[in-house]
Amino acid sequence: MLSILVLLAPAVSADWPPSFCHGIDCPKYTVTGNFGNDSNTLEVRKYPTALWTSTDVKANNEDTALMTGFGRLFSYISGANAKKEKVDMTSPVMCRVKEVGQGPFCNTTFTVSFFVPFKHQEDAPQPTDPSVYLDMVEDREVAVLQGSGYWYQKDVLNYVAKASKILDESDVKYNSSTYTFAGYDPPFRLFGRHNEVWIDLV
């Protein structure tokens, strides 16, 4: 069955924040539509400009990049910042392909990010690790495919392929050179896990 675009009046969910945020700060968004087929549905979201804490990691796979990036960012929220203060954990952990390696033995650059809590959006402490930086992410419109369980790089790429196929069938223009993985859960959460891939629309 061909994908169908359903346009909705822009709205933040009435029961904000979503249950998959588990009570911690998540970036707000508005849902503007969805694409559907028999087995998958893409949700179209608009995210306003917001501050994130980011680090760029060169690696030959996303799993390694996430582990390295998470460690740097966790140190930042644990006190490795100019104010030496703890910053609340947020969700999701975002991992975006920034620059794809040009050969089979070349590393890809991934940007791993934590959302800055709402109370620190205007006064987030500066990182002391030079590889970590405050990152004002501009407003963006993304098509989101959601899933559950534990995801590794092969799972992320599988969902990216599914999302891209739906967008192609719907004749929707998107940035095919990058994608974002958003993971909402710590490793110890065994059930009710929530993951997403975001495809930037153009």
Disulfide bonds with the S-S distance in Angstrom:
Cys21-Cys26 2.19
